[in-house]
């Protein structure tokens, strides 16, 4: 390969160490933060789970979504028992630091009931507002 064909070196800054990224999160009094899980390609919201610092650390470093189960008091990695895995494609912190958005490639159903998302089941039939300030449609 000639010097004219040599790719330019990557000069992008190295990512902040994971501990610094986790330190920016405002965990609640139980040490948890809500994690909104969204399909990376369509933007569809799939589910909401809870993470403590260790679950977030695992998610950011392993590329698979890990949650903290409040009912079982243990970690669970989405898909280990169901096969319906979530592979991390991106992660962002909201403006207040008290919620995380994890964008994923979803394999299979996201909901433990077998539904595509956890938001398929119960439509609350809200009044639909309009940008012009109107009320119900």
N, C-alpha and C positions, 0 to 999 in steps of 0.2 A: 504494500500500500504506500503510495507516495505521500509526501507531506501535505499536498493539496487535498488529499482524501481523508486525512486524519480528522475524526470528529473533534469539535471544540470541547474542552473540558467543562464539566458542569460547575458553574460558579454560583448556583443558588445556595443561600445560607442553609446550614444544617438545622434540622428541626430542634426546637427547644427540648431539653431533656423531659422525659415523661413526668417526673416529679414536679417540675415547674408548671406543666400544663394542668396537672391535677390540683395543684395549690391554688389555681385561679377559680376553682369550683366552690360555690357557696353551698355546702351540704347543709341539710336541715338539722334540727336538734337531735334527730335519730341517726345522723351521720349518713343520710341518703340524699340522692338527687334523682328527680324523675328523668327518665331517658325515653324520648320519643323516637320510635323506630320508623323509618321512612324508606320506601323503595327508591333506590338511586336513579332508576331510569324513568319512572313515571311520576315520582313525587307523591305517590299514594301513601297515606299514613297507615301503618300496619298495626302498631300496638304501642303501649306504654308499659315500661317496666321500671324497676328501681335499681340503682347502683350505689354501692358504697365506694370508697376510694380504691379498694382492691379490685372490685368488679370492673371499675372504669380502667384501672391500670391494665388488667388482663385484656379488656376490649381493645385498648389503644395499642398494645404490644403484640397480641397474638393474632389479630385479624378476624376473630370470631366474637360475637356478642356474648358477654357474660353478665348475668344479673345477680342481685341478692334477693333471695326469696324471703319476704317478711313472714310468711306463714310457717315455712319449714326452717327458717334461720340457717340457710346454707346457700352456697353459690350454685348456680345452674347455668350451663352454657346451652344456649338455644340450639336444639337439634341433636343433642347427645343421645337422648332416648327416642325421640320421634323421627329423627332423620330430616326434619324440616329446619335446616340450618340457616343462619344469617351470617354472611360474609361481609365484613366492614369495607365500605367504599369511601367513607368520609365521616368526619365527626366535627361538630361545631358546638360552641358554648353560646347560650343566649346572652343578650345585652346585660342582664343582671347577674349572670353567672350561676343562676339557680335552676337551670334546666339544660340538658344536653340533647342534641339532635344527632342521631346516628343514622347515616345513609347506608343501606345494605343491598346486597344481592340476596334476595330471598329464595330459598330452595323449598318448595312445598308450601304448605299453609303456615301462616304466621300465628294464628290463634290456636290455643290448646284444644279448642272444640273441633278443630279441623276446618274452620272457615278460613278463607283467604286472608282476612284481616280481623282484628278484634272489634272492628266498628261496623260489621255487616248486620248485626242482629237486631238492634233496638233503635229504630228511628223515633226521635222525640217530637217530630212534626212541629218544628218551631215556626213562628211567623217569619216570613222572609222579608227583610228590609230591602230598600233600594238606595242607590247612591244619591238620589235626589231628596232623600230624607223621608220618604213615604213609609208607611207601616206595613201591615200584612198585604201580601199579594192576592 
